[in-house]
Amino acid sequence: MKILLVDDDADVLEYTAQVLEDAGYAVRAAARADEAETILGTGEPFDLLITDIVMPGRNGVELARALNRTRPEVKVLFTTGYTRHIAPDLLADSEILDKPYQRAALLHAVRHVLGAKATSAPV
């Protein structure tokens, strides 16, 4: 399984990538939404996008919406430390992992999202 990981916090990006790689996932990491879009523009296949919601520039919701238009089969897991500050309608029916998260919670969320039945609920 291949994961595109996006987070503007370098420590979170490094920790999360290491946990996922140690668990056997192939990971590409990006520090910003525009960097992730460049990676996606290469046509490289991904099974899952894990993205922080609150980032400078384009946020994770915008990134996921753009991805859903071109690759609706790619699942999405949002991460955030700011759930209270996000309009509920933006994340309706979305999978969210609250920060700070531990290894077990991250891997459980990833397995849950990847194992969930393919539904084409809009992001």
Secondary structure, 3 states (H helix, E strand, C coil): CEEEEECCCHHHHHHHHHHHHHCCCEEEEECCHHHHHHHHHCCCCCCEEEEECCCCCCCHHHHHHHHHHHCCCCEEEEEECCHHHCCHHHHCCCCEEECCCCHHHHHHHHHHHHHCCCCCCCC
